[in-house]
Every structure is written in structure tokens, then in C-alpha cells.
Amino acid sequence: MIAIGGENLIDFVQTGEEDGAPLFDANPGGSPFNVAVGLARQGVETHYVTPISNDALGDTLAARLTASGAIIAAPRRSEPTSRAVVTLEHGIPTYAFHRDGTAERQVTAKSLWKSIPGDVAALHCGSLALADGADADAWVEVLTEAAARGIFVSFDPNVRESLIYDRMTYIERVSRVMQVAHLVKLSDEDLGWLFPEETEEDAIAALFDVTTAGLVVLTRGPKDATAFSNSATCTVPAPHVTRLVDTVGAGDTFMATLLATLAARDALSPDALAAMDADDLRYLLRRAGQAAALNCEHSGCNPPARSDIDVALAG
């Protein structure tokens, strides 16, 4: 069983123009929300522990989780749903967020622990949950306590610069979580933002000065991904996307598949991560990369089922 926490929102994704005005599709989203959907679709018992609004947009979010097989673990809230306006250029998204006073931010450490199952194996969080405010501090407290309780902690910073108002405070939060996380996944853009003016090699070295994670995965968009364990390093090229629609949610699908694959191999533990060799890392990256590629063939985040990944890899 894996618990997922962090923002849920509606992505208003630009799909084109009509008479000079942009057209948008409304899609359920939010990085951790997408991870929850992706995990559940791969057959993992998934508990989503962040509140969802009881407004109409919240109903859309709740329906997506339920249809995917995830469990809504937190009480619904009366505050409105967060929104993101997503514009695309050559399939690459740019985000503008609207989150002030919204339902997904109404959390405290106490309320989160009420929603996290007592027998949870892993807790994943990241992205906007750590960006700003009292809710960000609550998440740092919960993730730190989870690691102290022996719960496997997974973290994806998924940096959204437009919502980071105090860079140093944000980096302090991220560093505190990385110090206790067992799995850290980040993109090359995240790495460059966290460690500016560094070469990638030096930035990776600086990252390992911060984190003690037994598994670190660095994605490089359409190029490749590298996994670092205590005993091996492996780089796998990104698979070809047959019909690119957009890349919304590709990183979240990749993250979900990392967790799903580790869960399927009973590897959500520090000892299991420490034992992973290059072949294990290659298998992990191939599945996660293929899942992300399949997601890119749809508008918005639409993670594949485990069987879809199996078929694509077999082909």
C-alpha cells in the first residue's frame, strides 16, 4: 500500500485557437495526483491523502481517482479547487497556477496523519506541496516523521519556479526532505534550478551531498534517464513516442511507474534499494520510460495500465 500526498488541480490545457482566441481542455491534474492515478492504474493499492474540494471541479478530480482504482483517504473540503492554465509550445507545457485558499492546501501534520493508513508501506510527495506556506511546512514535518517511523519515503521536487516566492526557504524544505527520502526522482531542469551555474556532473555531486537516498533517478526529457543506487549506475535512452500529443504528466507517469515497479518487486525498503544492480536499474528505467512515452500519446496526463506497458515493451 502506498500513500500519495500533494496538490490536486484542474489543468486547463491549450488545444488550439478559434477566431484568435485560445481553446482549452479541462483535465484533472497536479503532480502527486497524477502519480496516484498512475499507481492505481498499475494495480497498486493507492491512498490519496490530500483533501479534494466538494465543488464541481473537485467532483471531476474525485471521479478520476475512483475510476483509476485509488482510494480517497481525506475528507472533502468546501474550499475551491486549484487551477493551472497550461499553454503548449511544440508540445512542451508552461504552467500558470491559481492555488490561494484552495482545498488541497488545507492540511496540517495532524490532519495528514489521520488520512495516512497505519500500515502504509510508502509515502510519496513533492511538487507544489513544498512550494510555500503552512501546508509546505506540514508536509516537511510529515515526511520527516514518516522516515523516522520506518516508512519508505519517495520525493519528486518537480520545481515550479513561478510559485516559489522565497528561494532559500524552499531549498531548505527540499533539502530537509531529501535528507530523509529513500527515493528521489528529479528532472535535469529541477537539478539545474536547485544547483545553478553548475555542470551536470558537479550538480549531481552536490545533490549527493544533500541526500542519503538509496535510489536517485535523473530524467532528461526525450533524451534519457539515469538511475544511481549505492552499488550501480545505469543510463537508459528514452523510448520513441509514436504519436506525440503533449508531455503533460510524463514525469508523473515515470514516477508512478518507478514506485509501481519497486512495489511489484517488493523493493520498497532501503535494503532492497542497496541491493539493486545495473540490470535491476535498467529494468526499472525501461518500464518507467515506456510508461511516460505512452502517456505522451494523449492530451494531458493519462497514465497507462500495467498491461499497456507490458505490451509496448514486448513489441
Residue pairs with C-beta under 8 A, 6 or more apart in sequence:
1 44
1 45
1 46
1 47
1 117
1 119
1 120
1 121
1 122
2 39
2 44
2 45
2 46
2 47
2 120
2 121
2 122
2 123
2 124
2 259
2 263
2 268
3 46
3 47
3 48
3 49
3 73
3 115
3 116
3 117
3 120
3 122
3 123
3 124
4 32
4 33
4 35
4 36
4 39
4 46
4 47
4 48
4 49
4 50
4 70
4 123
4 124
4 125
5 32
5 48
5 49
5 50
5 107
5 112
5 116
5 123
5 124
5 125
5 129
5 139
5 142
6 30
6 31
6 32
6 33
6 50
6 104
6 125
6 126
6 127
6 128
6 129
6 139
7 30
7 31
7 32
7 33
7 50
7 82
7 99
7 104
7 105
7 127
7 128
7 129
8 28
8 29
8 30
8 32
8 33
8 48
8 50
8 52
8 61
8 81
8 82
8 104
9 29
9 30
9 33
9 61
9 81
9 82
9 83
9 84
9 97
9 99
9 102
9 104
10 26
10 27
10 28
10 29
10 57
10 60
10 61
10 81
10 82
10 83
10 84
11 26
11 27
11 28
11 29
11 84
11 86
11 248
11 300
11 301
12 24
12 25
12 26
12 27
12 83
12 84
12 85
12 86
13 24
13 25
13 26
13 27
13 86
13 88
13 93
13 246
13 248
13 299
13 300
14 22
14 23
14 24
14 85
14 86
14 87
14 88
15 23
15 24
15 25
15 299
16 22
16 23
17 23
22 87
24 85
25 299
25 300
26 57
26 60
27 248
27 299
27 300
27 301
28 37
28 60
28 61
28 64
28 300
28 301
29 84
29 248
29 249
29 300
29 301
30 82
30 84
30 104
30 127
30 128
31 126
31 127
31 128
31 156
31 158
31 251
31 252
31 255
32 48
32 50
32 124
32 125
32 126
32 127
32 129
32 252
33 48
33 50
33 61
33 65
34 249
34 252
34 253
34 256
34 301
34 303
35 124
35 156
35 252
35 255
35 256
35 259
36 46
36 48
36 65
36 68
36 70
36 256
37 64
37 65
37 68
37 70
37 256
37 301
37 303
38 252
38 253
38 255
38 256
38 257
38 260
38 291
38 301
38 303
39 46
39 70
39 256
39 259
39 260
40 46
40 65
40 68
40 69
40 70
41 68
41 69
41 303
41 304
41 305
41 306
42 256
42 257
42 260
42 303
42 305
42 306
42 309
43 69
43 260
43 305
43 306
44 259
44 260
44 263
45 71
46 69
46 70
46 71
47 70
47 71
47 73
47 115
47 116
47 117
47 120
48 65
48 70
48 71
48 72
48 73
48 74
49 73
49 74
49 112
49 115
49 116
50 74
50 104
50 107
50 115
50 129
51 74
51 75
51 76
51 77
51 103
51 104
51 106
51 107
52 58
52 61
52 62
52 65
52 72
52 74
52 76
52 77
52 81
52 103
52 104
53 61
53 76
53 77
53 78
53 79
53 80
53 81
53 102
53 103
53 104
54 76
54 77
54 78
54 103
55 80
55 81
57 80
57 81
57 83
58 76
58 77
58 81
58 103
61 81
62 72
62 76
65 71
65 72
66 72
73 115
73 116
73 117
74 111
74 115
76 103
77 103
77 106
78 103
79 101
79 102
79 103
79 105
79 106
80 101
80 102
80 103
81 102
81 103
81 104
82 97
82 98
82 99
82 102
82 103
82 104
82 105
83 97
83 98
83 99
84 95
84 96
84 97
84 98
85 95
85 96
85 98
86 93
86 94
86 95
86 248
87 93
87 94
87 96
88 94
88 246
91 244
91 245
91 246
91 247
91 296
92 246
92 247
93 246
93 247
93 248
95 160
95 162
96 162
97 128
97 160
97 162
97 163
99 105
99 128
99 163
105 133
105 135
106 135
107 135
107 138
107 139
108 134
108 138
109 138
109 141
109 142
109 145
112 138
112 139
112 142
113 142
113 145
116 123
116 142
116 146
120 151
121 151
121 152
121 263
121 268
122 151
122 152
122 153
122 154
122 259
122 263
122 268
123 142
123 143
123 146
123 151
123 152
123 153
123 154
124 153
124 154
124 155
124 156
124 255
124 259
125 139
125 142
125 143
125 154
125 155
125 177
126 155
126 156
126 157
126 158
127 156
127 157
127 158
127 160
128 158
128 160
128 163
129 135
129 136
129 139
130 136
130 139
130 140
130 157
130 170
130 173
130 174
130 177
131 160
131 163
131 164
131 170
132 163
132 164
132 165
132 166
132 170
136 173
137 173
139 177
140 173
140 176
140 177
143 153
143 155
143 177
143 180
143 181
144 176
144 177
144 180
146 153
146 180
147 153
147 180
147 181
147 182
148 180
152 182
152 183
152 268
152 269
152 270
153 177
153 180
153 181
153 182
153 183
154 181
154 182
154 183
154 184
154 185
154 255
154 258
154 259
155 177
155 178
155 181
155 183
155 184
155 185
155 213
156 184
156 185
156 186
156 251
156 252
156 255
157 174
157 186
157 190
157 194
158 186
158 187
158 190
158 251
158 252
159 189
159 190
159 193
159 194
161 193
164 170
171 194
174 194
175 210
178 184
178 207
178 210
178 211
178 213
179 210
179 211
179 212
180 212
181 211
181 213
182 213
182 214
182 215
182 269
182 270
182 273
183 213
183 214
183 215
183 216
183 217
183 258
183 259
183 262
183 273
184 207
184 211
184 213
184 215
184 216
184 217
185 216
185 217
185 218
185 219
185 251
185 254
185 255
185 258
186 194
186 207
186 216
186 217
186 218
186 219
187 218
187 219
187 220
187 221
187 251
188 200
188 218
188 219
188 220
188 221
191 200
191 203
191 204
191 207
191 218
192 198
192 200
192 203
194 203
194 207
195 202
195 203
195 206
195 207
198 206
204 218
204 228
207 216
208 216
208 228
214 229
214 230
214 270
214 273
214 274
215 227
215 228
215 229
215 273
215 276
216 227
216 228
217 225
217 226
217 227
217 228
217 258
217 284
217 285
217 288
218 225
218 226
218 227
218 228
219 225
219 251
219 254
220 226
220 238
221 238
221 247
222 238
222 241
223 237
223 238
224 235
224 236
224 237
224 238
225 235
225 236
225 238
225 254
225 285
225 288
225 289
226 233
226 234
226 235
226 236
226 285
227 233
227 234
227 235
227 281
227 284
227 285
229 273
229 274
229 276
229 277
229 280
229 281
230 273
230 274
231 274
231 275
231 276
231 277
232 276
232 277
232 278
232 280
232 281
233 278
233 281
234 278
234 281
234 282
234 285
235 285
236 282
236 285
236 286
236 289
237 289
238 289
238 292
238 293
239 286
239 289
239 290
239 293
239 312
240 293
241 293
241 296
241 297
242 293
242 297
243 297
244 296
244 297
245 296
245 297
245 298
245 299
246 296
246 299
246 300
247 296
248 299
248 300
248 301
249 295
249 300
249 301
249 302
249 303
250 292
250 293
250 295
250 296
251 292
252 301
252 303
253 288
253 291
253 292
253 294
253 295
253 301
253 303
253 304
254 288
254 289
254 291
254 292
255 288
256 291
256 303
257 287
257 288
257 291
257 292
257 303
257 309
258 284
258 288
259 268
260 306
261 283
261 284
261 287
261 288
262 268
262 272
262 284
265 272
265 280
266 272
267 273
267 276
276 284
286 313
287 309
287 313
290 309
290 312
290 313
291 303
291 304
291 309
293 312
294 303
294 304
294 308
294 309
294 312
295 301
295 302
295 303
295 304
304 312
